[in-house]
């Protein structure tokens, strides 16, 4: 077998080419890493607001929940032991599903409770002009009505 010797010039050129290949690989890896980091940043920016919207205490949830609120005007009670109602007696309203709870903002401070087909739940003190949770973990489409403690009528805004 003959063994050829490689000239120093060839070694130098071959070594230079090998270094160039390593630089290309490193540069490509850096570009890929930068692209992946940018993509991760974009995905994070896109998903964080969506997650915040599903959290009850976030501002994004408050906008969609309270932004869909509607006015109510309760029917006065007819006498002792007959509380004011909303909607009118014998009628039900349905949870719209825009909020995770039933929330009320009354025009006058009142005790209010939510009545479902199974029972009337506990009284909650709702201060005038302040959003108050009166029933937690409501179910979209569930029927209910409100009772206001006493016969006096009441009005305000409800978000469910």
N, C-alpha and C positions, 0 to 999 in steps of 0.2 A: 504494500500500500504506500502510496505516496502521500506525504503530508505537506500541504501547502502552508506556507507561512503568509500571514496577513501583514500587509505593510502598515506602518504607523499611521499613514494618511487614511487608509480605509478604516482602521480602528477609530480614528478621530471622527470621521464622517459618520460611521455606524453609531458611535456613542452619542453624537450630536442628534442624529435622527431619533434615537431611543429617548433622549431627554425631551425632544419636541413632542413625541407621542405621549409621554407622561404629562407634559404641560397641557396638551389638548384634553386628556382625560380629566385632569384636575379642574380645568376651566369648565368643561362640560358638566362635571359633578357639581361645581359651584352654581352654574346656571340652573340645573335641575333643582338643587336645594333652594335657591332663591324663588323659583317658580312655585315649588311646593309650599314654601312659607307664605308667599303671596296668596296662593289659593286657600290656605288654611285661614289666613286673616280675613279674606272675603267671606268664606263660609261662616266663620265666627260672627262677623258683622251681620250676616243675614239671619242666623239662627238665634242670636241673643234676644232681639226684640220679640221674636215669636214666643220664646220661652217666657219672657217677662209678661207678655200679654196673658198667659195662662195662669199667672200668679195672682191671687186675689188682692194682695196689697199693693200691686204695682200701679203706676200712673196709667199705663196702657190699658190695663183691665178696667180701671175706673172710667176712662173715656168711653169704651164700648158699652160698659154696664150702665153708667149714669147717663150717657149720651142717648140711650134708648128709653129713658124713663118716660112715664106718661102721667098725666094729671089724674087725680081722683077727687071725688066729692062724696063724702059719706052721707047716707040717709040717717036722719035723726031717729033716736029710739022713741017709742010711743009712750013710755011711762016707766015706773020703778021696775028694775030688773030687766029692762029691755034696752040693751046697748045699741049705740049707733052702729051701722053696718056699711061696708063697701065690698062689692057692689050691693045693690038693693037686695032686701030679703028674698030668699028663694033663688037668687042668681049666684053663679060662680064665675071666677076669672081663672085663667090658666097661666102658669109660669111660662114666660116667654123664652127663658133659657139664655138670656144675654148676661146674666150674673150667676154666680154660684150660690148666692143667698137671696132672700127677699129683703129689700132695703126700702126704707121709707123716710121721707123728709116732710114733716108735718108743718102746717102754718101756725099751729098752736101746740104747746106741749101737752101730750096726752099719753095715757097708757093704752097700748094697742096689743092685740094678739091675733095670731093666724089660726084659722080654723080649717081643718082638712076633713075629708070624709070620715076619718077615724076618730078625731077629737079636736077640741080647741086647746091650743098649746098655751104656755104660760104668758102672763102679761109682761110687756117690755115698755119701759118708760122712754118715749120718743120726744126729745127736746125739739122745740120749734126751730126750723131753719137748719137742722143738722142731720146728715144722713145717719140712719140708725139701722143696724141689722136686726130684723125682727123674727127671722127664721133662717137657720143655717142649713146648708147643703140641700137646697131645693132641687127638685127634679123637673126637667123641661116637660111641659104638658100637664103637670099635676094640677088638679083643681083645688081652689081655696077661696076663702073670703076673709075679710078683716072685721074684727069687732073693736070698737073704741069704747073704753070704760065710761059709762054714763050715757045719757040720752042726747047730749049736745052733739050736733053735726061737726064734721071735721073735713078739712081739705088739705091738699098738698101734692106731693109727687111720689110715685112708687117706681122702683126699678127691680125687675126680677128676670 
